[in-house]
Amino acid sequence: MPSPMSAAITAVTLILVASFAQAQTGDVPPTESASLLKWLQAGSYKVWPKESAPHRSMGPHQTLVVTYLNPPLDNH
């Protein structure tokens, strides 16, 4: 099972991209690092649609990953 920090890193790419989307306030993750970490640890992104199954990461992660999609970003 990945550590909370590993899970947080897994979600960071999506969150950074999502911040550029036009979104409702509740769909935009915080950008300040301490608030972002709390938001990630709370699993707030888990209400977003996600891939159907975990897959091996093509990046630096050594675990299976799941991509969550920010709804406003997904609609563009």
N, CA, C and O atoms as a Maestro MAE file, in Angstrom:
{
 s_m_m2io_version
 :::
 2.0.0
}

f_m_ct {
 s_m_title
 :::
 protein
 m_atom[304] {
  # First column is atom index #
  i_m_mmod_type
  r_m_x_coord
  r_m_y_coord
  r_m_z_coord
  i_m_residue_number
  s_m_chain_name
  s_m_pdb_residue_name
  s_m_pdb_atom_name
  i_m_atomic_number
  :::
  1 25 0.851 -1.178 0.000 1 A "MET " " N  " 7
  2 3 0.000 0.000 0.000 1 A "MET " " CA " 6
  3 2 0.893 1.237 0.000 1 A "MET " " C  " 6
  4 15 1.817 1.328 0.809 1 A "MET " " O  " 8
  5 25 0.629 2.201 -0.905 2 A "PRO " " N  " 7
  6 3 1.474 3.389 -0.961 2 A "PRO " " CA " 6
  7 2 1.294 4.251 0.281 2 A "PRO " " C  " 6
  8 15 0.231 4.258 0.904 2 A "PRO " " O  " 8
  9 25 2.342 4.972 0.626 3 A "SER " " N  " 7
  10 3 2.283 5.875 1.769 3 A "SER " " CA " 6
  11 2 1.394 7.067 1.427 3 A "SER " " C  " 6
  12 15 1.145 7.327 0.250 3 A "SER " " O  " 8
  13 25 0.902 7.809 2.449 4 A "PRO " " N  " 7
  14 3 0.094 9.003 2.164 4 A "PRO " " CA " 6
  15 2 0.846 10.003 1.275 4 A "PRO " " C  " 6
  16 15 0.239 10.651 0.422 4 A "PRO " " O  " 8
  17 25 2.158 10.127 1.472 5 A "MET " " N  " 7
  18 3 2.929 11.062 0.651 5 A "MET " " CA " 6
  19 2 2.975 10.579 -0.790 5 A "MET " " C  " 6
  20 15 2.865 11.384 -1.716 5 A "MET " " O  " 8
  21 25 3.137 9.268 -0.993 6 A "SER " " N  " 7
  22 3 3.149 8.713 -2.341 6 A "SER " " CA " 6
  23 2 1.813 8.938 -3.021 6 A "SER " " C  " 6
  24 15 1.765 9.282 -4.202 6 A "SER " " O  " 8
  25 25 0.727 8.745 -2.284 7 A "ALA " " N  " 7
  26 3 -0.606 8.993 -2.837 7 A "ALA " " CA " 6
  27 2 -0.771 10.467 -3.177 7 A "ALA " " C  " 6
  28 15 -1.381 10.808 -4.191 7 A "ALA " " O  " 8
  29 25 -0.237 11.334 -2.343 8 A "ALA " " N  " 7
  30 3 -0.320 12.771 -2.594 8 A "ALA " " CA " 6
  31 2 0.443 13.135 -3.864 8 A "ALA " " C  " 6
  32 15 -0.038 13.924 -4.677 8 A "ALA " " O  " 8
  33 25 1.614 12.568 -4.030 9 A "ILE " " N  " 7
  34 3 2.419 12.845 -5.222 9 A "ILE " " CA " 6
  35 2 1.702 12.338 -6.467 9 A "ILE " " C  " 6
  36 15 1.747 12.978 -7.517 9 A "ILE " " O  " 8
  37 25 1.045 11.196 -6.351 10 A "THR " " N  " 7
  38 3 0.318 10.631 -7.481 10 A "THR " " CA " 6
  39 2 -0.749 11.590 -7.983 10 A "THR " " C  " 6
  40 15 -0.990 11.676 -9.188 10 A "THR " " O  " 8
  41 25 -1.382 12.304 -7.082 11 A "ALA " " N  " 7
  42 3 -2.481 13.190 -7.442 11 A "ALA " " CA " 6
  43 2 -2.022 14.581 -7.860 11 A "ALA " " C  " 6
  44 15 -2.811 15.325 -8.442 11 A "ALA " " O  " 8
  45 25 -0.797 14.954 -7.588 12 A "VAL " " N  " 7
  46 3 -0.339 16.321 -7.818 12 A "VAL " " CA " 6
  47 2 -0.445 16.751 -9.274 12 A "VAL " " C  " 6
  48 15 -0.878 17.870 -9.547 12 A "VAL " " O  " 8
  49 25 -0.066 15.900 -10.209 13 A "THR " " N  " 7
  50 3 -0.125 16.277 -11.620 13 A "THR " " CA " 6
  51 2 -1.537 16.653 -12.026 13 A "THR " " C  " 6
  52 15 -1.754 17.684 -12.663 13 A "THR " " O  " 8
  53 25 -2.484 15.826 -11.661 14 A "LEU " " N  " 7
  54 3 -3.877 16.117 -11.980 14 A "LEU " " CA " 6
  55 2 -4.322 17.411 -11.331 14 A "LEU " " C  " 6
  56 15 -5.020 18.207 -11.959 14 A "LEU " " O  " 8
  57 25 -3.940 17.632 -10.114 15 A "ILE " " N  " 7
  58 3 -4.371 18.821 -9.387 15 A "ILE " " CA " 6
  59 2 -3.796 20.080 -10.020 15 A "ILE " " C  " 6
  60 15 -4.491 21.088 -10.143 15 A "ILE " " O  " 8
  61 25 -2.554 20.026 -10.414 16 A "LEU " " N  " 7
  62 3 -1.950 21.197 -11.047 16 A "LEU " " CA " 6
  63 2 -2.641 21.525 -12.364 16 A "LEU " " C  " 6
  64 15 -2.887 22.692 -12.666 16 A "LEU " " O  " 8
  65 25 -2.952 20.501 -13.145 17 A "VAL " " N  " 7
  66 3 -3.656 20.721 -14.399 17 A "VAL " " CA " 6
  67 2 -5.063 21.233 -14.122 17 A "VAL " " C  " 6
  68 15 -5.550 22.125 -14.816 17 A "VAL " " O  " 8
  69 25 -5.704 20.680 -13.128 18 A "ALA " " N  " 7
  70 3 -7.078 21.078 -12.808 18 A "ALA " " CA " 6
  71 2 -7.167 22.537 -12.408 18 A "ALA " " C  " 6
  72 15 -8.201 23.170 -12.623 18 A "ALA " " O  " 8
  73 25 -6.118 23.081 -11.838 19 A "SER " " N  " 7
  74 3 -6.168 24.473 -11.405 19 A "SER " " CA " 6
  75 2 -6.266 25.440 -12.590 19 A "SER " " C  " 6
  76 15 -6.639 26.599 -12.404 19 A "SER " " O  " 8
  77 25 -5.938 24.983 -13.805 20 A "PHE " " N  " 7
  78 3 -6.034 25.829 -14.982 20 A "PHE " " CA " 6
  79 2 -7.423 25.799 -15.609 20 A "PHE " " C  " 6
  80 15 -7.747 26.638 -16.450 20 A "PHE " " O  " 8
  81 25 -8.236 24.843 -15.205 21 A "ALA " " N  " 7
  82 3 -9.577 24.700 -15.781 21 A "ALA " " CA " 6
  83 2 -10.520 25.734 -15.176 21 A "ALA " " C  " 6
  84 15 -10.334 26.172 -14.040 21 A "ALA " " O  " 8
  85 25 -11.519 26.112 -15.939 22 A "GLN " " N  " 7
  86 3 -12.573 26.932 -15.377 22 A "GLN " " CA " 6
  87 2 -13.427 25.996 -14.547 22 A "GLN " " C  " 6
  88 15 -13.958 25.009 -15.056 22 A "GLN " " O  " 8
  89 25 -13.557 26.305 -13.277 23 A "ALA " " N  " 7
  90 3 -14.243 25.381 -12.390 23 A "ALA " " CA " 6
  91 2 -15.013 26.134 -11.324 23 A "ALA " " C  " 6
  92 15 -14.770 27.310 -11.055 23 A "ALA " " O  " 8
  93 25 -15.950 25.415 -10.728 24 A "GLN " " N  " 7
  94 3 -16.631 25.954 -9.574 24 A "GLN " " CA " 6
  95 2 -15.642 25.928 -8.420 24 A "GLN " " C  " 6
  96 15 -14.683 25.157 -8.451 24 A "GLN " " O  " 8
  97 25 -15.853 26.748 -7.414 25 A "THR " " N  " 7
  98 3 -14.929 26.840 -6.289 25 A "THR " " CA " 6
  99 2 -14.640 25.482 -5.656 25 A "THR " " C  " 6
  100 15 -13.488 25.204 -5.323 25 A "THR " " O  " 8
  101 25 -15.649 24.628 -5.481 26 A "GLY " " N  " 7
  102 3 -15.450 23.328 -4.862 26 A "GLY " " CA " 6
  103 2 -14.638 22.362 -5.706 26 A "GLY " " C  " 6
  104 15 -14.151 21.355 -5.194 26 A "GLY " " O  " 8
  105 25 -14.484 22.653 -6.995 27 A "ASP " " N  " 7
  106 3 -13.735 21.774 -7.889 27 A "ASP " " CA " 6
  107 2 -12.261 22.131 -7.985 27 A "ASP " " C  " 6
  108 15 -11.478 21.391 -8.580 27 A "ASP " " O  " 8
  109 25 -11.887 23.248 -7.411 28 A "VAL " " N  " 7
  110 3 -10.504 23.710 -7.515 28 A "VAL " " CA " 6
  111 2 -9.768 23.407 -6.214 28 A "VAL " " C  " 6
  112 15 -10.150 23.909 -5.157 28 A "VAL " " O  " 8
  113 25 -8.727 22.598 -6.278 29 A "PRO " " N  " 7
  114 3 -7.944 22.295 -5.071 29 A "PRO " " CA " 6
  115 2 -7.207 23.538 -4.578 29 A "PRO " " C  " 6
  116 15 -6.923 24.440 -5.367 29 A "PRO " " O  " 8
  117 25 -6.897 23.596 -3.288 30 A "PRO " " N  " 7
  118 3 -6.103 24.718 -2.784 30 A "PRO " " CA " 6
  119 2 -4.713 24.711 -3.422 30 A "PRO " " C  " 6
  120 15 -4.221 23.653 -3.815 30 A "PRO " " O  " 8
  121 25 -4.088 25.861 -3.528 31 A "THR " " N  " 7
  122 3 -2.764 25.935 -4.141 31 A "THR " " CA " 6
  123 2 -1.652 26.155 -3.118 31 A "THR " " C  " 6
  124 15 -0.481 25.969 -3.446 31 A "THR " " O  " 8
  125 25 -1.981 26.539 -1.912 32 A "GLU " " N  " 7
  126 3 -0.983 26.719 -0.854 32 A "GLU " " CA " 6
  127 2 -0.591 25.327 -0.360 32 A "GLU " " C  " 6
  128 15 -1.464 24.492 -0.122 32 A "GLU " " O  " 8
  129 25 0.696 25.069 -0.205 33 A "SER " " N  " 7
  130 3 1.179 23.705 0.034 33 A "SER " " CA " 6
  131 2 0.575 23.024 1.258 33 A "SER " " C  " 6
  132 15 0.189 21.858 1.163 33 A "SER " " O  " 8
  133 25 0.477 23.692 2.391 34 A "ALA " " N  " 7
  134 3 -0.069 23.050 3.593 34 A "ALA " " CA " 6
  135 2 -1.548 22.709 3.395 34 A "ALA " " C  " 6
  136 15 -1.998 21.632 3.786 34 A "ALA " " O  " 8
  137 25 -2.294 23.623 2.791 35 A "SER " " N  " 7
  138 3 -3.716 23.371 2.534 35 A "SER " " CA " 6
  139 2 -3.890 22.259 1.507 35 A "SER " " C  " 6
  140 15 -4.784 21.423 1.636 35 A "SER " " O  " 8
  141 25 -3.036 22.249 0.491 36 A "LEU " " N  " 7
  142 3 -3.096 21.212 -0.536 36 A "LEU " " CA " 6
  143 2 -2.825 19.839 0.068 36 A "LEU " " C  " 6
  144 15 -3.516 18.872 -0.255 36 A "LEU " " O  " 8
  145 25 -1.829 19.746 0.937 37 A "LEU " " N  " 7
  146 3 -1.514 18.471 1.568 37 A "LEU " " CA " 6
  147 2 -2.708 17.971 2.392 37 A "LEU " " C  " 6
  148 15 -3.056 16.792 2.328 37 A "LEU " " O  " 8
  149 25 -3.330 18.861 3.157 38 A "LYS " " N  " 7
  150 3 -4.516 18.479 3.946 38 A "LYS " " CA " 6
  151 2 -5.640 18.026 3.019 38 A "LYS " " C  " 6
  152 15 -6.324 17.044 3.309 38 A "LYS " " O  " 8
  153 25 -5.833 18.729 1.913 39 A "TRP " " N  " 7
  154 3 -6.875 18.396 0.937 39 A "TRP " " CA " 6
  155 2 -6.612 17.000 0.353 39 A "TRP " " C  " 6
  156 15 -7.534 16.196 0.219 39 A "TRP " " O  " 8
  157 25 -5.361 16.723 0.011 40 A "LEU " " N  " 7
  158 3 -4.990 15.412 -0.519 40 A "LEU " " CA " 6
  159 2 -5.171 14.318 0.523 40 A "LEU " " C  " 6
  160 15 -5.725 13.259 0.229 40 A "LEU " " O  " 8
  161 25 -4.704 14.576 1.743 41 A "GLN " " N  " 7
  162 3 -4.821 13.577 2.807 41 A "GLN " " CA " 6
  163 2 -6.275 13.269 3.131 41 A "GLN " " C  " 6
  164 15 -6.597 12.146 3.519 41 A "GLN " " O  " 8
  165 25 -7.155 14.250 2.976 42 A "ALA " " N  " 7
  166 3 -8.584 14.045 3.224 42 A "ALA " " CA " 6
  167 2 -9.230 13.255 2.089 42 A "ALA " " C  " 6
  168 15 -10.357 12.780 2.228 42 A "ALA " " O  " 8
  169 25 -8.524 13.111 0.968 43 A "GLY " " N  " 7
  170 3 -9.057 12.367 -0.175 43 A "GLY " " CA " 6
  171 2 -10.153 13.124 -0.905 43 A "GLY " " C  " 6
  172 15 -11.020 12.512 -1.529 43 A "GLY " " O  " 8
  173 25 -10.123 14.440 -0.834 44 A "SER " " N  " 7
  174 3 -11.177 15.257 -1.448 44 A "SER " " CA " 6
  175 2 -11.330 15.011 -2.943 44 A "SER " " C  " 6
  176 15 -12.430 15.136 -3.480 44 A "SER " " O  " 8
  177 25 -10.262 14.670 -3.605 45 A "TYR " " N  " 7
  178 3 -10.304 14.402 -5.054 45 A "TYR " " CA " 6
  179 2 -11.038 13.101 -5.376 45 A "TYR " " C  " 6
  180 15 -11.395 12.875 -6.532 45 A "TYR " " O  " 8
  181 25 -11.271 12.247 -4.391 46 A "LYS " " N  " 7
  182 3 -11.873 10.940 -4.631 46 A "LYS " " CA " 6
  183 2 -13.346 10.993 -5.011 46 A "LYS " " C  " 6
  184 15 -13.932 9.970 -5.366 46 A "LYS " " O  " 8
  185 25 -13.950 12.173 -4.939 47 A "VAL " " N  " 7
  186 3 -15.334 12.311 -5.404 47 A "VAL " " CA " 6
  187 2 -15.366 12.533 -6.919 47 A "VAL " " C  " 6
  188 15 -16.430 12.457 -7.534 47 A "VAL " " O  " 8
  189 25 -14.211 12.806 -7.519 48 A "TRP " " N  " 7
  190 3 -14.127 13.011 -8.957 48 A "TRP " " CA " 6
  191 2 -14.205 11.660 -9.672 48 A "TRP " " C  " 6
  192 15 -13.877 10.634 -9.075 48 A "TRP " " O  " 8
  193 25 -14.628 11.640 -10.924 49 A "PRO " " N  " 7
  194 3 -14.592 10.391 -11.702 49 A "PRO " " CA " 6
  195 2 -13.151 9.892 -11.804 49 A "PRO " " C  " 6
  196 15 -12.205 10.679 -11.788 49 A "PRO " " O  " 8
  197 25 -13.003 8.565 -11.910 50 A "LYS " " N  " 7
  198 3 -11.650 7.999 -11.987 50 A "LYS " " CA " 6
  199 2 -11.596 6.903 -13.043 50 A "LYS " " C  " 6
  200 15 -12.619 6.456 -13.560 50 A "LYS " " O  " 8
  201 25 -10.385 6.489 -13.342 51 A "GLU " " N  " 7
  202 3 -10.190 5.374 -14.258 51 A "GLU " " CA " 6
  203 2 -10.856 4.133 -13.685 51 A "GLU " " C  " 6
  204 15 -11.084 4.037 -12.479 51 A "GLU " " O  " 8
  205 25 -11.162 3.195 -14.551 52 A "SER " " N  " 7
  206 3 -11.883 1.998 -14.120 52 A "SER " " CA " 6
  207 2 -11.035 1.038 -13.287 52 A "SER " " C  " 6
  208 15 -11.580 0.236 -12.528 52 A "SER " " O  " 8
  209 25 -9.721 1.108 -13.418 53 A "ALA " " N  " 7
  210 3 -8.863 0.184 -12.669 53 A "ALA " " CA " 6
  211 2 -7.470 0.777 -12.497 53 A "ALA " " C  " 6
  212 15 -7.036 1.587 -13.317 53 A "ALA " " O  " 8
  213 25 -6.767 0.383 -11.438 54 A "PRO " " N  " 7
  214 3 -5.375 0.817 -11.274 54 A "PRO " " CA " 6
  215 2 -4.512 0.244 -12.402 54 A "PRO " " C  " 6
  216 15 -4.810 -0.807 -12.969 54 A "PRO " " O  " 8
  217 25 -3.446 0.962 -12.702 55 A "HIS " " N  " 7
  218 3 -2.500 0.509 -13.732 55 A "HIS " " CA " 6
  219 2 -1.087 0.861 -13.299 55 A "HIS " " C  " 6
  220 15 -0.880 1.718 -12.440 55 A "HIS " " O  " 8
  221 25 -0.136 0.196 -13.896 56 A "ARG " " N  " 7
  222 3 1.256 0.474 -13.589 56 A "ARG " " CA " 6
  223 2 1.610 1.883 -14.051 56 A "ARG " " C  " 6
  224 15 1.276 2.281 -15.167 56 A "ARG " " O  " 8
  225 25 2.281 2.627 -13.196 57 A "SER " " N  " 7
  226 3 2.663 3.997 -13.519 57 A "SER " " CA " 6
  227 2 3.695 4.031 -14.632 57 A "SER " " C  " 6
  228 15 4.589 3.188 -14.686 57 A "SER " " O  " 8
  229 25 3.567 5.014 -15.521 58 A "MET " " N  " 7
  230 3 4.573 5.233 -16.557 58 A "MET " " CA " 6
  231 2 5.605 6.253 -16.061 58 A "MET " " C  " 6
  232 15 6.565 6.567 -16.764 58 A "MET " " O  " 8
  233 25 5.396 6.760 -14.852 59 A "GLY " " N  " 7
  234 3 6.278 7.753 -14.263 59 A "GLY " " CA " 6
  235 2 7.164 7.149 -13.191 59 A "GLY " " C  " 6
  236 15 7.449 5.951 -13.213 59 A "GLY " " O  " 8
  237 25 7.601 7.980 -12.251 60 A "PRO " " N  " 7
  238 3 8.564 7.537 -11.247 60 A "PRO " " CA " 6
  239 2 7.975 6.670 -10.130 60 A "PRO " " C  " 6
  240 15 8.726 6.137 -9.313 60 A "PRO " " O  " 8
  241 25 6.662 6.519 -10.076 61 A "HIS " " N  " 7
  242 3 6.044 5.743 -9.000 61 A "HIS " " CA " 6
  243 2 6.313 4.254 -9.202 61 A "HIS " " C  " 6
  244 15 6.303 3.767 -10.332 61 A "HIS " " O  " 8
  245 25 6.544 3.553 -8.142 62 A "GLN " " N  " 7
  246 3 6.822 2.123 -8.219 62 A "GLN " " CA " 6
  247 2 5.600 1.300 -7.809 62 A "GLN " " C  " 6
  248 15 5.735 0.149 -7.395 62 A "GLN " " O  " 8
  249 25 4.426 1.883 -7.923 63 A "THR " " N  " 7
  250 3 3.194 1.221 -7.506 63 A "THR " " CA " 6
  251 2 2.155 1.350 -8.615 63 A "THR " " C  " 6
  252 15 2.401 1.966 -9.652 63 A "THR " " O  " 8
  253 25 1.006 0.762 -8.376 64 A "LEU " " N  " 7
  254 3 -0.123 0.961 -9.270 64 A "LEU " " CA " 6
  255 2 -0.724 2.335 -8.967 64 A "LEU " " C  " 6
  256 15 -0.705 2.782 -7.821 64 A "LEU " " O  " 8
  257 25 -1.247 2.992 -9.972 65 A "VAL " " N  " 7
  258 3 -1.831 4.319 -9.798 65 A "VAL " " CA " 6
  259 2 -3.225 4.357 -10.409 65 A "VAL " " C  " 6
  260 15 -3.567 3.542 -11.265 65 A "VAL " " O  " 8
  261 25 -4.014 5.307 -9.959 66 A "VAL " " N  " 7
  262 3 -5.343 5.576 -10.511 66 A "VAL " " CA " 6
  263 2 -5.395 7.065 -10.807 66 A "VAL " " C  " 6
  264 15 -4.975 7.877 -9.983 66 A "VAL " " O  " 8
  265 25 -5.907 7.431 -11.974 67 A "THR " " N  " 7
  266 3 -6.039 8.837 -12.344 67 A "THR " " CA " 6
  267 2 -7.458 9.292 -12.063 67 A "THR " " C  " 6
  268 15 -8.422 8.646 -12.476 67 A "THR " " O  " 8
  269 25 -7.581 10.407 -11.358 68 A "TYR " " N  " 7
  270 3 -8.871 11.036 -11.089 68 A "TYR " " CA " 6
  271 2 -9.000 12.236 -12.012 68 A "TYR " " C  " 6
  272 15 -8.020 12.942 -12.249 68 A "TYR " " O  " 8
  273 25 -10.194 12.474 -12.533 69 A "LEU " " N  " 7
  274 3 -10.436 13.554 -13.472 69 A "LEU " " CA " 6
  275 2 -11.258 14.654 -12.821 69 A "LEU " " C  " 6
  276 15 -12.295 14.396 -12.210 69 A "LEU " " O  " 8
  277 25 -10.787 15.870 -12.960 70 A "ASN " " N  " 7
  278 3 -11.542 17.017 -12.481 70 A "ASN " " CA " 6
  279 2 -12.670 17.265 -13.489 70 A "ASN " " C  " 6
  280 15 -12.383 17.522 -14.658 70 A "ASN " " O  " 8
  281 25 -13.957 17.198 -13.071 71 A "PRO " " N  " 7
  282 3 -15.068 17.300 -14.020 71 A "PRO " " CA " 6
  283 2 -15.016 18.503 -14.974 71 A "PRO " " C  " 6
  284 15 -15.206 18.314 -16.176 71 A "PRO " " O  " 8
  285 25 -14.765 19.736 -14.490 72 A "PRO " " N  " 7
  286 3 -14.698 20.854 -15.442 72 A "PRO " " CA " 6
  287 2 -13.571 20.702 -16.459 72 A "PRO " " C  " 6
  288 15 -13.735 21.046 -17.630 72 A "PRO " " O  " 8
  289 25 -12.428 20.187 -16.012 73 A "LEU " " N  " 7
  290 3 -11.310 19.975 -16.925 73 A "LEU " " CA " 6
  291 2 -11.651 18.884 -17.933 73 A "LEU " " C  " 6
  292 15 -11.316 18.998 -19.112 73 A "LEU " " O  " 8
  293 25 -12.309 17.840 -17.478 74 A "ASP " " N  " 7
  294 3 -12.677 16.728 -18.339 74 A "ASP " " CA " 6
  295 2 -13.667 17.169 -19.428 74 A "ASP " " C  " 6
  296 15 -13.711 16.567 -20.501 74 A "ASP " " O  " 8
  297 25 -14.448 18.199 -19.163 75 A "ASN " " N  " 7
  298 3 -15.439 18.686 -20.134 75 A "ASN " " CA " 6
  299 2 -14.832 19.571 -21.214 75 A "ASN " " C  " 6
  300 15 -15.519 19.923 -22.173 75 A "ASN " " O  " 8
  301 25 -13.544 19.944 -21.078 76 A "HIS " " N  " 7
  302 3 -12.911 20.834 -22.079 76 A "HIS " " CA " 6
  303 2 -12.241 20.038 -23.144 76 A "HIS " " C  " 6
  304 15 -11.658 20.608 -24.066 76 A "HIS " " O  " 8
  :::
 }
 m_bond[303] {
  # First column is bond index #
  i_m_from
  i_m_to
  i_m_order
  :::
  1 1 2 1
  2 2 3 1
  3 3 4 2
  4 3 5 1
  5 5 6 1
  6 6 7 1
  7 7 8 2
  8 7 9 1
  9 9 10 1
  10 10 11 1
  11 11 12 2
  12 11 13 1
  13 13 14 1
  14 14 15 1
  15 15 16 2
  16 15 17 1
  17 17 18 1
  18 18 19 1
  19 19 20 2
  20 19 21 1
  21 21 22 1
  22 22 23 1
  23 23 24 2
  24 23 25 1
  25 25 26 1
  26 26 27 1
  27 27 28 2
  28 27 29 1
  29 29 30 1
  30 30 31 1
  31 31 32 2
  32 31 33 1
  33 33 34 1
  34 34 35 1
  35 35 36 2
  36 35 37 1
  37 37 38 1
  38 38 39 1
  39 39 40 2
  40 39 41 1
  41 41 42 1
  42 42 43 1
  43 43 44 2
  44 43 45 1
  45 45 46 1
  46 46 47 1
  47 47 48 2
  48 47 49 1
  49 49 50 1
  50 50 51 1
  51 51 52 2
  52 51 53 1
  53 53 54 1
  54 54 55 1
  55 55 56 2
  56 55 57 1
  57 57 58 1
  58 58 59 1
  59 59 60 2
  60 59 61 1
  61 61 62 1
  62 62 63 1
  63 63 64 2
  64 63 65 1
  65 65 66 1
  66 66 67 1
  67 67 68 2
  68 67 69 1
  69 69 70 1
  70 70 71 1
  71 71 72 2
  72 71 73 1
  73 73 74 1
  74 74 75 1
  75 75 76 2
  76 75 77 1
  77 77 78 1
  78 78 79 1
  79 79 80 2
  80 79 81 1
  81 81 82 1
  82 82 83 1
  83 83 84 2
  84 83 85 1
  85 85 86 1
  86 86 87 1
  87 87 88 2
  88 87 89 1
  89 89 90 1
  90 90 91 1
  91 91 92 2
  92 91 93 1
  93 93 94 1
  94 94 95 1
  95 95 96 2
  96 95 97 1
  97 97 98 1
  98 98 99 1
  99 99 100 2
  100 99 101 1
  101 101 102 1
  102 102 103 1
  103 103 104 2
  104 103 105 1
  105 105 106 1
  106 106 107 1
  107 107 108 2
  108 107 109 1
  109 109 110 1
  110 110 111 1
  111 111 112 2
  112 111 113 1
  113 113 114 1
  114 114 115 1
  115 115 116 2
  116 115 117 1
  117 117 118 1
  118 118 119 1
  119 119 120 2
  120 119 121 1
  121 121 122 1
  122 122 123 1
  123 123 124 2
  124 123 125 1
  125 125 126 1
  126 126 127 1
  127 127 128 2
  128 127 129 1
  129 129 130 1
  130 130 131 1
  131 131 132 2
  132 131 133 1
  133 133 134 1
  134 134 135 1
  135 135 136 2
  136 135 137 1
  137 137 138 1
  138 138 139 1
  139 139 140 2
  140 139 141 1
  141 141 142 1
  142 142 143 1
  143 143 144 2
  144 143 145 1
  145 145 146 1
  146 146 147 1
  147 147 148 2
  148 147 149 1
  149 149 150 1
  150 150 151 1
  151 151 152 2
  152 151 153 1
  153 153 154 1
  154 154 155 1
  155 155 156 2
  156 155 157 1
  157 157 158 1
  158 158 159 1
  159 159 160 2
  160 159 161 1
  161 161 162 1
  162 162 163 1
  163 163 164 2
  164 163 165 1
  165 165 166 1
  166 166 167 1
  167 167 168 2
  168 167 169 1
  169 169 170 1
  170 170 171 1
  171 171 172 2
  172 171 173 1
  173 173 174 1
  174 174 175 1
  175 175 176 2
  176 175 177 1
  177 177 178 1
  178 178 179 1
  179 179 180 2
  180 179 181 1
  181 181 182 1
  182 182 183 1
  183 183 184 2
  184 183 185 1
  185 185 186 1
  186 186 187 1
  187 187 188 2
  188 187 189 1
  189 189 190 1
  190 190 191 1
  191 191 192 2
  192 191 193 1
  193 193 194 1
  194 194 195 1
  195 195 196 2
  196 195 197 1
  197 197 198 1
  198 198 199 1
  199 199 200 2
  200 199 201 1
  201 201 202 1
  202 202 203 1
  203 203 204 2
  204 203 205 1
  205 205 206 1
  206 206 207 1
  207 207 208 2
  208 207 209 1
  209 209 210 1
  210 210 211 1
  211 211 212 2
  212 211 213 1
  213 213 214 1
  214 214 215 1
  215 215 216 2
  216 215 217 1
  217 217 218 1
  218 218 219 1
  219 219 220 2
  220 219 221 1
  221 221 222 1
  222 222 223 1
  223 223 224 2
  224 223 225 1
  225 225 226 1
  226 226 227 1
  227 227 228 2
  228 227 229 1
  229 229 230 1
  230 230 231 1
  231 231 232 2
  232 231 233 1
  233 233 234 1
  234 234 235 1
  235 235 236 2
  236 235 237 1
  237 237 238 1
  238 238 239 1
  239 239 240 2
  240 239 241 1
  241 241 242 1
  242 242 243 1
  243 243 244 2
  244 243 245 1
  245 245 246 1
  246 246 247 1
  247 247 248 2
  248 247 249 1
  249 249 250 1
  250 250 251 1
  251 251 252 2
  252 251 253 1
  253 253 254 1
  254 254 255 1
  255 255 256 2
  256 255 257 1
  257 257 258 1
  258 258 259 1
  259 259 260 2
  260 259 261 1
  261 261 262 1
  262 262 263 1
  263 263 264 2
  264 263 265 1
  265 265 266 1
  266 266 267 1
  267 267 268 2
  268 267 269 1
  269 269 270 1
  270 270 271 1
  271 271 272 2
  272 271 273 1
  273 273 274 1
  274 274 275 1
  275 275 276 2
  276 275 277 1
  277 277 278 1
  278 278 279 1
  279 279 280 2
  280 279 281 1
  281 281 282 1
  282 282 283 1
  283 283 284 2
  284 283 285 1
  285 285 286 1
  286 286 287 1
  287 287 288 2
  288 287 289 1
  289 289 290 1
  290 290 291 1
  291 291 292 2
  292 291 293 1
  293 293 294 1
  294 294 295 1
  295 295 296 2
  296 295 297 1
  297 297 298 1
  298 298 299 1
  299 299 300 2
  300 299 301 1
  301 301 302 1
  302 302 303 1
  303 303 304 2
  :::
 }
}
